[in-house]
Amino acid sequence: MEEVVITGMGCVSSLGNSPDELWSNLLAGKSGVSNIIRFDTEAYAVHFASEIKIFDASPYYNERDAKRYSRCIQYGVHAAETALKNAGISDPKSVDVTRAGVMITSGIGGMDTYYETSVALGTRGPRRVSPFFIPMSIVNMVPGEVAIRLGWMGPNWAPVSACASSNHSIISAMDQIRLGRADIMLAGGAEEAVCPVGLSGFASMKALSLRNDAPEKASRPFDADRDGFVLGEGAGVLVLESLSHAQKRGAKILARVAGAGVSADAYHISAPREDGLGVDLAIQMAVKSAGIDIQDIDYVNTHGTSTSRGDLAECKALYKAFGGKTDKVKINSTKSMTGHMLGSASAVEAIVTIESILHSKIHATINVENKDPEIHFDVCDKGPVNQNIRYAMSNSFGFGGHNSVVILAKD
């Protein structure tokens, strides 16, 4: 079976629109969470988010065309184009386009587009609904638009599993290469959830932190006083290739995709299983597929959303998986600084995990002022940690009980 490697990365986030900028800000412990400026939040229970405040779509779309593509699609295009350049592919047609595919997804898609269109329909009538509404908002248009721009004709779809979506995209892309259906794939996710309906919807679920007086301290995974996650948005895209294809074109290999695991909690529409059984099943599957022992894992980039039940359930599953031997493994949560980027989160976190492997360094989990005594791991709350990383695990879980685990390895 063909080995799969990662050769390029691209992102859009509140902490930077390139992997280098994102990584630098994470190491500095900088929070991307602040008060929302895109719309007036006075009437809302929550006034802050991890909002994309700096983004330029002009390299890809002129002003008129930009109105025909949701921010979700624009974020995905930027991350994909950046990832290709990072992989040393300046001409997308320099590869066999019939064996080049795109697997970029979203948890929700053009949520802001749905909201704006619904307002237009309700206030101005059906004739004011844009003919571009459907293609602007549907999830599969993100990989569709990227493929159209590149001319890539290989496998192309968007596996949707809420906040686990990007990991499922990476796993699906890996499978396409291993099955011999593609030589190279773009995989990841994009999201544009910081909008009135997104903010109010998650707030109504009591899922969001209410720390309006200190937004930058609101996302606090593993802290005993955590009170919910912080809504985020952005995109992350990885270039996956067969090892032989990457070697043939002389690509720099950033990491290997060593294994993956998936499972379902089969429990609740939004709450995780308290016993962590579903997560443990996915972890065991990932470790087995990688052909390693759980103790070979040096670092776990957790789902770590900052919800009271979610963080604890994940850590209980990890504790069980590691057989209670937690002295050598480090865990952290990127969401402590980026907030929860929903369907794009695990792609961005895979990029962060690869940066950790490349630099032998793990960024801190910020805002852990009173560590939950039930979490028995080193959560890197004192600052960045130097550590040689052979194998790293990146976890992501979604509403509906979708569990996904990817194991990345040093080349």
C-alpha positions as CSV (number, residue, x, y, z in Angstrom):
1,M,0.0,0.0,0.0
2,E,1.3,3.4,-1.0
3,E,2.7,5.6,1.7
4,V,1.1,9.0,2.0
5,V,3.1,12.2,2.8
6,I,2.3,15.9,3.3
7,T,4.2,18.4,1.2
8,G,2.3,21.7,1.5
9,M,0.1,23.7,3.9
10,G,-2.0,26.8,3.7
11,C,-4.4,28.5,6.1
12,V,-6.6,31.5,7.0
13,S,-7.0,32.3,10.7
14,S,-7.5,35.1,13.2
15,L,-3.7,34.6,14.0
16,G,-2.5,34.8,10.4
17,N,-3.1,33.7,6.8
18,S,0.0,31.6,6.4
19,P,1.3,28.6,8.4
20,D,4.4,30.6,9.4
21,E,2.5,33.6,10.7
22,L,0.0,31.3,12.6
23,W,2.8,29.3,14.1
24,S,4.7,32.4,15.2
25,N,1.7,33.8,17.0
26,L,0.9,30.5,18.7
27,L,4.4,30.3,20.1
28,A,4.0,33.8,21.3
29,G,0.8,32.8,23.2
30,K,-1.2,35.4,21.3
31,S,-5.0,35.1,21.4
32,G,-7.0,35.7,18.2
33,V,-10.2,36.2,20.2
34,S,-11.6,39.8,20.4
35,N,-14.8,41.7,20.1
36,I,-16.7,41.2,16.8
37,I,-16.6,44.1,14.4
38,R,-18.4,42.5,11.4
39,F,-21.9,43.3,12.9
40,D,-23.4,44.9,16.0
41,T,-23.6,42.4,18.9
42,E,-25.3,44.6,21.5
43,A,-28.4,42.5,21.5
44,Y,-26.5,39.2,21.7
45,A,-25.5,37.2,24.8
46,V,-21.9,36.9,23.4
47,H,-20.0,39.9,21.9
48,F,-16.8,38.2,20.8
49,A,-15.3,35.5,18.5
50,S,-12.1,34.5,16.8
51,E,-13.1,36.6,13.8
52,I,-11.1,36.9,10.5
53,K,-10.4,40.7,10.5
54,I,-7.6,40.7,7.9
55,F,-8.2,38.9,4.6
56,D,-7.7,40.0,1.0
57,A,-9.5,38.1,-1.7
58,S,-8.3,40.4,-4.5
59,P,-5.6,37.9,-5.7
60,Y,-8.3,35.5,-6.6
61,Y,-11.5,37.5,-7.3
62,N,-12.2,41.0,-8.6
63,E,-14.7,43.1,-6.6
64,R,-17.7,42.0,-8.6
65,D,-16.8,38.3,-8.7
66,A,-16.1,38.3,-5.0
67,K,-19.8,38.9,-4.4
68,R,-20.6,35.6,-6.1
69,Y,-18.5,33.6,-3.7
70,S,-19.1,33.2,0.0
71,R,-16.3,33.9,2.5
72,C,-16.2,30.2,3.1
73,I,-15.3,29.5,-0.5
74,Q,-12.8,32.5,-0.6
75,Y,-11.1,31.2,2.6
76,G,-10.8,27.7,1.0
77,V,-9.4,29.0,-2.2
78,H,-6.7,31.1,-0.4
79,A,-5.7,28.1,1.8
80,A,-5.6,25.8,-1.2
81,E,-3.5,28.2,-3.4
82,T,-1.1,28.9,-0.5
83,A,-0.7,25.1,0.2
84,L,0.2,24.5,-3.5
85,K,2.8,27.2,-3.5
86,N,4.1,25.9,-0.2
87,A,4.4,22.5,-1.9
88,G,6.5,23.9,-4.7
89,I,3.7,23.6,-7.3
90,S,3.5,26.9,-9.2
91,D,1.6,25.4,-12.1
92,P,-1.3,23.1,-11.0
93,K,-1.3,21.6,-14.5
94,S,2.3,20.4,-14.0
95,V,0.8,17.3,-12.4
96,D,-1.5,14.7,-14.1
97,V,-4.8,16.5,-13.5
98,T,-6.8,13.3,-14.0
99,R,-5.1,11.9,-10.9
100,A,-5.2,15.1,-8.8
101,G,-8.2,15.7,-6.5
102,V,-9.7,18.0,-3.9
103,M,-11.3,17.1,-0.6
104,I,-12.0,20.4,1.1
105,T,-15.1,20.5,3.3
106,S,-17.0,22.6,5.8
107,G,-19.1,21.9,8.8
108,I,-21.9,24.3,7.7
109,G,-20.8,26.0,4.5
110,G,-22.0,29.5,3.6
111,M,-23.8,30.3,6.9
112,D,-23.5,34.0,6.5
113,T,-24.8,33.7,2.9
114,Y,-27.9,31.8,4.2
115,Y,-28.5,34.5,6.8
116,E,-28.1,37.4,4.4
117,T,-30.3,35.7,1.8
118,S,-33.0,34.9,4.4
119,V,-33.1,38.5,5.5
120,A,-33.4,39.7,1.9
121,L,-36.2,37.2,1.2
122,G,-38.1,38.2,4.3
123,T,-37.7,42.0,3.9
124,R,-37.6,42.4,0.1
125,G,-39.3,39.3,-1.3
126,P,-38.3,36.3,-3.5
127,R,-37.1,38.4,-6.4
128,R,-34.2,39.7,-4.3
129,V,-32.7,36.2,-3.8
130,S,-29.5,36.0,-5.7
131,P,-29.2,33.5,-8.5
132,F,-25.8,32.7,-7.0
133,F,-27.3,31.9,-3.6
134,I,-27.2,28.1,-3.9
135,P,-23.7,27.7,-5.4
136,M,-22.5,30.3,-2.9
137,S,-23.7,28.4,0.1
138,I,-23.5,24.7,-0.4
139,V,-20.6,22.9,1.2
140,N,-19.4,20.9,-1.8
141,M,-18.8,24.2,-3.8
142,V,-15.6,24.7,-1.8
143,P,-13.8,21.7,-3.4
144,G,-15.7,22.3,-6.6
145,E,-14.5,25.9,-7.0
146,V,-10.9,24.9,-6.1
147,A,-11.0,22.1,-8.7
148,I,-12.4,24.5,-11.4
149,R,-9.7,27.0,-10.7
150,L,-6.9,24.4,-10.9
151,G,-8.4,22.1,-13.6
152,W,-8.0,19.1,-11.3
153,M,-10.3,16.3,-12.4
154,G,-9.6,13.6,-9.7
155,P,-11.7,12.6,-6.7
156,N,-13.7,15.6,-5.5
157,W,-16.2,15.8,-2.7
158,A,-16.8,17.2,0.8
159,P,-17.3,14.7,3.7
160,V,-19.4,16.6,6.3
161,S,-19.3,15.6,10.0
162,A,-19.6,19.0,11.8
163,C,-16.4,19.8,13.7
164,A,-14.7,16.5,12.6
165,S,-15.1,17.3,8.9
166,S,-11.6,18.4,8.1
167,N,-10.0,15.3,9.7
168,H,-12.5,13.2,7.7
169,S,-11.4,15.0,4.6
170,I,-7.7,14.3,5.3
171,I,-8.6,10.6,5.9
172,S,-10.7,10.4,2.8
173,A,-7.9,12.0,0.7
174,M,-5.4,9.6,2.2
175,D,-7.6,6.7,1.3
176,Q,-8.0,7.9,-2.4
177,I,-4.2,7.8,-2.7
178,R,-3.8,4.5,-1.0
179,L,-6.5,3.0,-3.2
180,G,-4.6,4.1,-6.3
181,R,-7.3,6.6,-7.4
182,A,-5.1,9.7,-7.1
183,D,-1.4,10.7,-6.9
184,I,-2.0,14.1,-5.2
185,M,-4.9,15.5,-3.2
186,L,-5.8,18.9,-1.5
187,A,-7.5,18.2,1.8
188,G,-8.9,20.3,4.6
189,G,-11.8,22.6,5.4
190,A,-13.2,26.1,5.4
191,E,-15.8,27.9,7.6
192,E,-17.5,31.3,7.9
193,A,-19.6,30.9,11.0
194,V,-19.0,34.3,12.6
195,C,-22.3,35.8,11.6
196,P,-25.5,36.7,13.4
197,V,-27.2,33.3,13.0
198,G,-24.0,31.4,13.9
199,L,-23.4,33.4,17.0
200,S,-27.0,33.3,18.2
201,G,-27.4,29.7,17.3
202,F,-24.5,28.4,19.3
203,A,-25.3,30.9,22.2
204,S,-28.8,29.5,22.4
205,M,-27.4,26.0,22.9
206,K,-25.4,27.4,25.9
207,A,-22.3,26.2,24.1
208,L,-20.4,29.5,24.0
209,S,-18.3,31.2,26.7
210,L,-19.9,34.3,28.2
211,R,-16.7,36.1,29.2
212,N,-17.6,39.4,27.5
213,D,-15.4,41.3,29.9
214,A,-12.2,39.4,28.9
215,P,-12.6,37.8,25.4
216,E,-9.0,36.9,25.1
217,K,-9.3,34.7,28.2
218,A,-12.6,33.1,27.2
219,S,-11.2,30.0,25.5
220,R,-9.6,28.1,28.4
221,P,-9.4,24.3,27.6
222,F,-8.5,22.1,30.6
223,D,-9.2,25.0,33.1
224,A,-11.6,24.1,35.9
225,D,-13.5,27.4,35.2
226,R,-14.1,26.9,31.5
227,D,-17.6,27.9,30.5
228,G,-17.9,27.1,26.8
229,F,-16.1,27.5,23.5
230,V,-15.3,30.6,21.4
231,L,-16.8,30.7,17.9
232,G,-14.1,30.9,15.2
233,E,-13.7,30.7,11.4
234,G,-11.1,30.3,8.7
235,A,-9.6,27.5,6.6
236,G,-6.8,25.0,6.5
237,V,-5.6,22.9,3.5
238,L,-2.9,20.3,3.2
239,V,-1.2,18.8,0.1
240,L,-1.2,15.0,0.4
241,E,0.8,12.9,-2.1
242,S,1.9,9.4,-2.6
243,L,5.5,9.0,-1.5
244,S,6.5,8.0,-5.0
245,H,4.8,11.0,-6.6
246,A,6.4,13.4,-4.1
247,Q,9.9,11.9,-4.7
248,K,9.5,11.9,-8.4
249,R,8.9,15.7,-8.4
250,G,11.6,16.3,-5.8
251,A,9.2,17.7,-3.2
252,K,10.1,18.5,0.4
253,I,8.3,16.1,2.7
254,L,6.9,17.8,5.8
255,A,5.4,14.8,7.5
256,R,3.9,11.4,6.9
257,V,0.2,10.4,7.4
258,A,0.9,7.4,9.5
259,G,-2.6,6.3,10.4
260,A,-6.2,7.3,11.1
261,G,-9.2,6.2,13.1
262,V,-12.9,7.0,13.0
263,S,-15.9,6.0,15.1
264,A,-19.3,7.1,16.3
265,D,-20.4,7.8,19.9
266,A,-23.9,6.7,19.1
267,Y,-25.0,8.6,22.1
268,H,-26.3,12.2,21.8
269,I,-26.8,14.9,19.2
270,S,-24.3,17.3,20.8
271,A,-22.9,15.9,24.1
272,P,-20.0,13.4,24.1
273,R,-20.1,10.0,25.8
274,E,-18.9,10.5,29.4
275,D,-17.0,7.2,29.3
276,G,-15.1,8.3,26.2
277,L,-15.7,4.9,24.6
278,G,-16.2,6.2,21.0
279,V,-13.1,8.4,21.2
280,D,-11.1,5.5,22.6
281,L,-12.2,3.3,19.7
282,A,-11.0,5.9,17.1
283,I,-7.7,6.2,18.9
284,Q,-7.1,2.4,19.0
285,M,-8.0,2.2,15.3
286,A,-5.6,5.0,14.4
287,V,-2.7,3.4,16.4
288,K,-3.3,0.0,14.9
289,S,-3.4,1.4,11.3
290,A,-0.2,3.3,12.0
291,G,1.5,0.0,13.1
292,I,2.7,1.6,16.4
293,D,2.2,1.3,20.1
294,I,0.2,4.0,21.9
295,Q,3.3,4.8,23.9
296,D,5.0,5.8,20.7
297,I,2.8,8.9,20.6
298,D,4.8,11.9,21.9
299,Y,2.2,14.6,21.5
300,V,-1.6,15.0,21.2
301,N,-3.2,18.1,19.6
302,T,-6.5,17.7,21.3
303,H,-10.0,18.6,20.2
304,G,-9.9,20.7,23.5
305,T,-12.8,23.1,22.9
306,S,-13.1,24.6,26.4
307,T,-16.4,22.9,27.2
308,S,-16.8,21.3,30.6
309,R,-18.0,17.9,29.4
310,G,-16.0,17.8,26.1
311,D,-12.5,18.4,27.5
312,L,-13.1,15.9,30.3
313,A,-14.5,13.2,28.1
314,E,-11.6,13.5,25.7
315,C,-9.0,13.4,28.4
316,K,-10.7,10.4,30.0
317,A,-10.5,8.6,26.7
318,L,-6.9,9.5,26.3
319,Y,-6.1,8.4,29.8
320,K,-7.7,5.0,29.1
321,A,-5.9,4.7,25.7
322,F,-2.5,5.4,27.3
323,G,-3.3,2.9,30.0
324,G,-2.8,5.6,32.7
325,K,0.8,6.2,31.6
326,T,0.8,9.9,30.9
327,D,4.2,10.9,32.1
328,K,5.9,11.0,28.6
329,V,3.1,12.4,26.4
330,K,2.3,16.1,26.1
331,I,-1.1,17.5,25.1
332,N,-2.3,21.0,24.2
333,S,-5.2,22.8,22.6
334,T,-4.7,25.2,19.7
335,K,-8.3,26.4,20.3
336,S,-7.1,28.2,23.4
337,M,-5.8,30.9,21.0
338,T,-7.8,30.3,17.7
339,G,-11.2,29.6,19.2
340,H,-13.2,26.8,17.6
341,M,-13.0,27.0,13.8
342,L,-15.7,24.3,13.5
343,G,-15.4,22.3,10.2
344,S,-12.0,23.9,9.4
345,A,-10.5,23.3,12.9
346,S,-8.9,19.9,12.5
347,A,-7.2,21.0,9.2
348,V,-5.6,24.0,10.9
349,E,-4.7,21.9,13.9
350,A,-3.1,19.3,11.6
351,I,-1.0,22.1,10.2
352,V,0.0,23.1,13.8
353,T,0.8,19.5,14.6
354,I,3.1,19.3,11.6
355,E,4.8,22.6,12.7
356,S,5.3,21.0,16.1
357,I,7.0,18.0,14.5
358,L,9.2,20.1,12.3
359,H,10.3,22.4,15.1
360,S,10.4,19.9,17.9
361,K,8.3,22.3,19.9
362,I,4.8,22.3,21.3
363,H,2.9,25.6,21.8
364,A,1.3,26.4,25.1
365,T,-2.3,26.0,26.1
366,I,-3.1,29.5,27.3
367,N,-5.6,30.6,30.0
368,V,-5.1,27.5,32.2
369,E,-5.2,29.4,35.5
370,N,-6.8,26.6,37.6
371,K,-6.2,23.2,35.9
372,D,-9.1,20.8,36.2
373,P,-7.9,18.2,38.8
374,E,-9.6,15.4,36.8
375,I,-7.2,16.0,33.8
376,H,-4.1,13.9,34.3
377,F,-1.8,15.2,31.5
378,D,0.8,17.8,31.0
379,V,-1.3,20.3,29.1
380,C,1.7,22.7,28.4
381,D,0.1,25.5,30.4
382,K,3.5,27.0,31.5
383,G,4.6,27.9,28.0
384,P,6.0,26.3,24.8
385,V,7.7,23.0,25.4
386,N,10.7,21.6,23.5
387,Q,10.2,18.0,22.6
388,N,11.3,15.6,19.9
389,I,8.2,14.3,18.2
390,R,8.2,11.0,16.4
391,Y,4.5,10.5,16.2
392,A,1.7,13.0,17.0
393,M,-2.0,12.6,17.2
394,S,-4.6,15.2,16.1
395,N,-8.1,14.7,17.5
396,S,-11.4,16.1,16.2
397,F,-15.0,15.4,17.2
398,G,-18.3,16.6,15.9
399,F,-21.9,17.1,17.0
400,G,-23.7,13.9,16.3
401,G,-21.0,11.8,17.8
402,H,-18.5,11.8,15.0
403,N,-14.9,11.0,16.1
404,S,-11.8,11.3,14.0
405,V,-8.2,10.8,14.8
406,V,-5.2,11.3,12.5
407,I,-1.6,10.2,13.4
408,L,1.2,12.3,11.8
409,A,4.8,11.2,11.8
410,K,8.2,12.8,11.4
411,D,9.7,12.0,7.9
